Amino acid sequence: MPPRHFPHSGVMEIHLNVRNANGRNQRPLPPPPPPPDSPYNAPPPPPEAVWHEKKGPKCVSPEDIGAAAVSEKDSVDLMLKGGSRIRAHLEHCPALDFYSGFYVHAGRDGQICAKRDPVYARWGGECLINRFRVVEGVFKH
């Protein structure tokens, strides 16, 4: 079949019939890749992490803590400089506003310990650290 040309559109229609050496039609060519701005080219979303808790230490050295974040209304996550994460579960803690900031004072031994040291909210409230748990992230597939 001769190519058809559509003069006003700049489009030419071409039909291609390819046969292999034994005369049978070959498989059709795969479709062209989507354009670069297509949603089909978007990278897949990152895998979702599920956090598992394991038994943690009784005390943590303040020098090992790199960052901290409120994880839930009754716990604070401590990100350690080595890359691990420890969750401080707080005891008898009404919904204090730790989102505006918090701090902890180390004891005389230089450690922050469960069942001894409180976490203080910036506005004045406090909650005792009940226990520490090691937190590990596992990615869902």
PyMOL commands that set and color helices and strands:
alter all, ss='L'
color gray80, all
select helices_A, chain A and resi 39-41+62-64+98-100
alter helices_A, ss='H'
color red, helices_A
select strands_A, chain A and resi 4-6+11-13+49-55+59-60+65-72+75-80+85-91+102-104+112-113+118-121+126-139
alter strands_A, ss='S'
color yellow, strands_A
deselect
rebuild
show_as cartoon
